[in-house]
Amino acid sequence: MVEIELCCPRCLTRFAAPPLAPPDEVHGRMIEEGGWFGLADAPTFEDMIFATVLVRGNVLCGECGSAAHVNETSISPLATTPTPEA
């Protein structure tokens, strides 16, 4: 599984979601988890980031206003699967 992460190098605010996550899910999570990155309207999280960078040149951190970094990380299914209690 791959996730896209927005990370602010200044205040260390982070937000991650799957690239194909729908915008309603992304906006809801951003509001719940605090901090807000002003993203463009688009059909997926990946498209939201791409459109924002195309128009503004970067994605801004909602906490401090600095330009956020965009990272793509692979998450092993084994790393996200809880291990059974012994």
Buried (B, 14 or more C-beta within 10 A) or exposed (E): EEBBBBBBEEBEBBBBBBBEBEBEEBBEBBEEEEBBBEBBEBEBBBBBBBBBBEEEEEBBBBBEEBBBBBEEEEEEEEEEEEEEEE
